[in-house]
Amino acid sequence: MAGCLVGMVQVELLEDTRAQVVRLETGRACTVERAELPVDAREGDVVVDGRREPDATALRVLEVALKRARLAAPVPPGLEL
């Protein structure tokens, strides 16, 4: 399934021999052999055409953090969680 790694994907899950990646253009997930990913790839990394892209990964992390901050509900004064 090398076709899954064409374009921009995010590594979602790493196992011993397989990995699940999500195509960022379509949101579709697929399973690939772990050996098809760069050896230094970690969960959450963005991989573009078989290369790990630290800048794209950092941008995705920032986008998720900003989205979570917008969705966070404020805690009323005096309420302890």
C-alpha positions as CSV (number, residue, x, y, z in Angstrom):
1,M,0.0,0.0,0.0
2,A,2.8,2.4,-0.8
3,G,0.1,4.6,-2.5
4,C,-1.0,5.6,1.0
5,L,2.3,7.4,1.5
6,V,2.0,9.6,-1.6
7,G,1.3,13.2,-0.6
8,M,0.9,14.4,3.0
9,V,0.0,11.9,5.8
10,Q,0.1,12.0,9.5
11,V,1.3,9.0,11.5
12,E,-1.5,8.0,13.9
13,L,-0.3,4.6,15.3
14,L,3.0,2.8,15.2
15,E,3.1,-0.9,15.9
16,D,5.9,-3.5,15.6
17,T,5.5,-4.1,11.9
18,R,2.6,-1.9,10.8
19,A,1.5,1.7,11.1
20,Q,-1.7,3.5,10.6
21,V,-1.5,6.8,8.7
22,V,-4.1,9.4,7.8
23,R,-4.1,11.2,4.5
24,L,-4.4,14.8,5.4
25,E,-6.0,15.8,2.0
26,T,-8.9,13.3,2.5
27,G,-8.9,12.3,6.1
28,R,-8.9,8.6,5.1
29,A,-6.8,6.2,7.3
30,C,-4.9,3.3,5.9
31,T,-2.4,0.7,7.2
32,V,1.1,0.5,5.8
33,E,4.2,-1.5,6.7
34,R,6.2,0.3,9.2
35,A,9.3,-0.2,7.1
36,E,7.7,2.1,4.5
37,L,7.9,5.1,6.9
38,P,11.1,7.0,7.7
39,V,13.0,5.2,10.4
40,D,12.8,8.2,12.7
41,A,9.0,8.7,12.3
42,R,6.9,8.9,15.5
43,E,3.2,9.0,16.2
44,G,1.9,12.5,15.3
45,D,4.6,13.2,12.7
46,V,3.7,14.5,9.3
47,V,5.3,12.6,6.4
48,V,5.4,14.1,2.9
49,D,6.3,11.8,0.0
50,G,8.1,9.4,2.4
51,R,10.1,12.1,4.3
52,R,9.4,13.3,7.8
53,E,8.5,17.0,7.8
54,P,9.2,18.6,11.2
55,D,7.9,22.0,10.2
56,A,4.6,20.6,9.0
57,T,4.4,18.5,12.2
58,A,4.9,21.6,14.3
59,L,2.2,23.5,12.4
60,R,-0.3,20.6,13.0
61,V,0.5,20.6,16.7
62,L,-0.1,24.4,16.8
63,E,-3.4,24.0,14.9
64,V,-4.6,21.4,17.3
65,A,-3.6,23.4,20.3
66,L,-5.4,26.5,19.0
67,K,-8.5,24.5,18.2
68,R,-8.6,22.9,21.7
69,A,-8.2,26.4,23.2
70,R,-11.2,27.7,21.2
71,L,-13.3,24.7,22.2
72,A,-12.4,24.9,25.9
73,A,-15.2,25.8,28.3
74,P,-14.3,28.3,31.0
75,V,-14.6,27.1,34.6
76,P,-17.0,29.3,36.6
77,P,-15.4,31.0,39.6
78,G,-15.5,28.9,42.8
79,L,-15.9,25.6,40.9
80,E,-13.1,23.2,41.5
81,L,-12.5,20.3,39.2
